[in-house]
Each structure stands twice: as structure tokens, then as C-alpha cells.
């Protein structure tokens, strides 16, 4: 039986989560449908646009994403500090970017005087909105529902477009986060939909490569901020240049189905993560098969399971690949 979402997400253990949604019925996000002759590639653009739009609403950052033919991947970072620092008015304004709210919140947003008898009700609504704006389930709901409506309208049909539940897995440490990001961003290359990162349409990797060529980083993705330091800004504590080189070399090995070798420069990240190069290639190439739940070292995995009271610990043997033996 599927576990409720709250038993899978624990902010105390990690703010990083990998989520995946798949379509149901004979549906496509892109490509040619041999039964109808229609091409649905434009739907990938819908999904990418909605992902990036939501980063401007939620206190949830997107670290990586890939929109494939019949499923999508996102790696998300829950930013509790930001959502807790928003004023009540900011919370309402953020919520109103997606939803109308109520007459009471509309009145509050306009700066009108709120009757004393309605203040408690207003505070309650704001607390609900604040919670939802850092909730992965609400993020995925606001991502998937508009796409489903657009697709059903285009197909002139009704019913489910996505599977009932999106899949989510906790990424328990830096190694798990970077391995999952690399796995997600290399999806088109592994599926032979692209040969190089810059050709990987509808992925965060293509955005990063395009921005890096200008000496920039995409504004709507969680940034790389270099090595760890005191009072560091929010972001991924690795060099963007090293990461892109590591992803590029990993992609070449996976695409060519050869043993290959990771260069000394790209290996800087693996040394910090304490992962042998051979393990890294196996993790990225077989991430979906190796991990069907939380990802991390065996120690992090055990702590997470104990914290959430999970007695059955499937796939714990895969944790061995996340560290030097």
C-alpha cells in the first residue's frame, strides 16, 4: 500500500527531493503518436514553462528538471527560511499569483482595513497559504493540473492525464543530490534523444550550459555557489564549471556505452563526495533501478528510516555505491 506523503518527506532530514510524474493512457508529452499521426513535442514546452513559473511563486527551488516523452523529473529544494521570513502580505501576494484566494485575502492584499472580527480568520488563511507555499505536494499539483487541463482540451477528452500520485524520494546528502541531478539532466542523452548537453531540450542542463556560455547562471534555478564558506548564500556548494564538466564526461561515457574515464578536474567533485568513479557511473546510469526510496549513504539512510519509523528498508544495499567501500 502506498505511504502517505507526509511519511516520505522530512524537512528535518533533508530539504532536497526528487519527484517524478508519468502520464496514463496512451498519452504523449512529445514525439509522434503512430496511432493518430500527431506530434506532441510542444507539450514539453508547456511543462518547462510551468516549472519555471512556479519557482517565482513557491518557496521551493528547482535544482534540476527534465521533461521527457511521457514523464518528467524535478529535483526540488524546500526553502523554509524564505517562506518563514515572508511577511503576511507577501504570503498572500505569492498565493494570489496562482489562485484568487478569498474575498478576505483580496481585501487584505489591497491594503483595506480588516474588521477585527475577521482578523483570526485571515491569520488562519495566511498560515495555510504559508504552509502550502513550501509543500512539494502543492508544487506538483500546481505543475501537473494545468498541463492535464491543456492536454485534455487539446485532445477533446476528459479523465486522468497523469498517474494518481507523483513519486518522490528524499536525497539525504550532497552525493545523493548531485548524483540525482546528473541522472535527471542526462535523461535525454541516456534515452538517445540528444547527443550533447546543449542539445538536451527542455532540461535544466541546457539552461545552465546556455547561461554559462555568457558567464551567468539561470535566475530561476538553484545556483551553484562554489566551495563551502561561512555565511554562504543559498545554493549548491560546488563549482558550476566542475559540475558541468563532470556531467558532460559522464554523459559521454553513458551515451557511448564505454567504460571511459573521468578527468582529474571533474574528479574533484567525486573526491569531495567520496565516491569512486566506477560507482558514480553506475549510480547515474542505473539510478532509477538502484533507488526506489531515500538516497544516501547507509548511515544517512538508517537515520532517516529511524526518524520516520520505517521498519522495512528496501534497497538499502544500494547505499554501498554512495561511498568508498
N, C-alpha and C positions, 0 to 999 in steps of 0.2 A: 504494500500500500504506500502511495506517495506520502512523504513527510510534509507537514505544513511549512510554509516559507520561513516563519519565524524560528523554526528549529534548525534551519540551514544557514541563517545569516546572524553573525555575532560580531558586532562592531568592536567589542572588547578584544576580540582575537585578531581581526584584520578589517581594514576598510576597503580591500580590493576583492572584486568578484567577477567571475567570467560567466556571462549569460549567453544562451543560445536559443533561438526560436526557429521552428520549422513549419512549413506550410502543410496543410492537409489537402485531401482530394488531389486530383491530377492538376496541380497548380504550379505556376512558374513565377519567379521574380525576374528572370531574364531568359534569353535564349529563344529558340524556335520550338513551338509546340507542333509536333509532327501530326497531331490529330486535327488541328484547326489551321495550321499554316501561319499562325500569328507569332509575332516576335514581341517578347515582354521585357526586353532589356531596359526600357525606360523606367520600369518599376524599381530597379536598383537605385536609380536617382531619387525616387520618392523616399526610399528608406534612408539613404545617406543624408538627404536634406532634413528629414525629421530628426535624425540622431543629432546633427549639429545644432538644430533649432533648440532641442531640449537642453543642451549644455548651457544655454543662456537663460534657462528657467529654473532648473533644479540645482540644488547644492550637491550635484553629482557630476564628477568629471569623467570624460571618456579618455581612457589611456590608449585604446586600440579598438578598431572595428573592421569587419569585412562583410560585405553584402554579396552572398553567393547566389546560385541559380534558384535554390529552393529553401535556403535557410540564411540566417545571419548570426554573426558573433559580435559581442561587445565586451570589452574589459572595462569595468567601472570602478571609480574611486569615490567613496562616500565622504563628503567633506562636512563633518559635523561642526567643525569650528566656524565655518562660514554661515551655516544655517542658524546656529545659535547666536551669532553676532548680528544677524539681520534684525532691524527694528520691526515692530509690529506692522508699521506701514509698508516696509519693504517686503515683508512676507506676503501681505495682501496684494501688493503690486506684482510680485512674481507669479502668484497664483492666477491673477487676472490675465496674464499673458496667454494662458491656455483655457481658462474657464471663466464664466461670467460671475461666479460667486453668488452671493445673495444680495438682496436689496440693502441689507445692513452693511455688508462689506463694501458695496459700491458707494454707499453714503460715506463710510469711513475713508475710502480712498480719495474721495473728492474733498476731504477736509471739512465736511459738515459736522455740526455738533451732534453727538450721540447722546440720546436720552440716558439718564443714569440707570434706569431700569433695564436697559439693553446692553450695558457695558459687560456684564457677566457673559451673556450670550456671545457677544463679539469676541471676548477673550477666548472663549471655548472654540469658536471657529478658527481663530488665528492659531491656536495650539494644534488643531487638526491639520491646518494647512502647513504649518511648520514641520510637522512630523511627515506628512506626505512628500514634501519637497526634498527630503533626504531618504526616501523609501524606494528601493530598487523595484519593487513590485509596481509602484505607481509610475516610475520611469518607463518600465517595459510596457505597461498598459497604455501610456501616452504615446509610445512608439508604435505599438502594433495595431491599436484600434483604428487610427486614421488610415493606415495602409490597407487594412482589411476593408474599410468602407469604400476607399477609392477603387480597390481591385474588384469588389463585388459590383460596384456601379459600372465599371468598365466591362465586366463580364455579364452584366444584366442578370445577376443571380443573387441569392441570399444564402445564409449559412456561414459556417466557420471557414475562415481562411487560414488561420494559424492553429497549431495544436493548442489544446486547452491550457497547458502550463508551459511556460518557458523553463529551461533548465538553468540552474545556477550552481556554481561551485566556488567555495572560498579559496583564495590564493593567500597562503599563510606566511610567506616570507618573500624577500626580494627575488630569490631564484625562481620561485613559482610565478611571480608577477611577470618577470622578463621572459621566461620560457613560454608562458601562455600568450603574452603579447606577440612574440615571434611566431608561435603556432598560428595565431589568428591572422596576422598580417601576411603570412606566407600561404594562406589558404588558396588564393588563385594560382600561385605558382605550383603548389602541390597538386592541384586539380588540373594543371596544364591549361589554364585559362589565360595565363600570362607567362612570359619568359623572364622578365626583369621587374624589380620593384617599381620602376617608373611606368611600367605598363599595367600595373595591378589596379585597374579601375575600381572605384567605389570602395577603397580601403584607406585607413588612416596612414598606411605606409606611403601611398602615393602622395598624400597631402604633405607628409613630413619631408619626403625627397624633394618635392617641388619647392617647399619653403626653404629647405636647407641650401638649395642652389642660389638663393638670394641672401643667404646668411641669416635666415629668420627661422621661426618655429610657428606652426599653425596656432592661431589665437584661441581656437575652440577645442584644442586637445590639451590634455595634461602634459606640461612641458618636461623636458629633461633639464636638470639644473646642475649637472656636473657632480663632482665628488661631494660627499657629506661635509658639512661645516656647521658651525654654531649659528643659530638664528637663521637657518636656511629657509628660503621661500618654499611654498608648496610645489611639489613636483617629484620626478623620478631621479634619484641621486646617482645618475650615471651620465657620462658624456654622450651627447646625441651622435657625434661623429663615430665613436666606438660602437654604439648600438647599431647604427645604420650599416657599418662595415660588417659587424657580426651577422646581422640579418641577411645581408647580401651574400656573404660567403656560405651561410647555412642554406640559403635558397638555392645556390648553385649546386651544392652537394646533393640536396634532396631532388632537385629537378633532373640532374644528370644521373641520379641513382648510382653514384660512385662514393667510395669511401672518403676521398678528398682530405683536405687538411684546413684547419683554422689557423690563420696567420697570427703572428706574435701580437700584433696590435689588437686584433679582435679578441684574442685570447685574454686580454687584460680583464675583460668583464668576467669571463669564466673563472679566472683565478680568484677574483673577488667573491664570486658566488660559490667557490669551492666545488665546481662541477667539472669533471674530466670532459674533454672534447667529445669523446665517443658517446658518453652518457647524454651530452647536450643534443647531439644529432638524433639519438634515439627518442629522447623526450619530445623534441619538436616535431619529428616525423610521425610519432605514434601517440601524441598527447591524448587524443580522443579515446584511444583504446586503453592506454595505461591508467588514466584517471577518470573515474566516474563520480568522484566526490571531491572533498577538500584536497588541495595540493600543497605539499611542503615536505620538509624533512620529517623523518619518523618522529622526532621529538616534538616538532610543532603539530604534526598530525595527532599525536597522542594527547597533547594538551587541549587541542580543540575538541576532540571527541569527549574527553573527560569533562570539559567545561559545559558541553551541551548534553551530557548524559547519554551519549551514543554508545551502546554496548556492542553493536555489530560494526566491525571496522573493515569493510570490504576494500580490497585493493591496497591495503597498507604495504604490501610487498613492493609496490611500485615506488614507494618513497625512497627506496635504496638508490634510485637513479638520481635523486636530487642532491646527492652529496658524495664526497670521496669515500670509497669503501675502506 
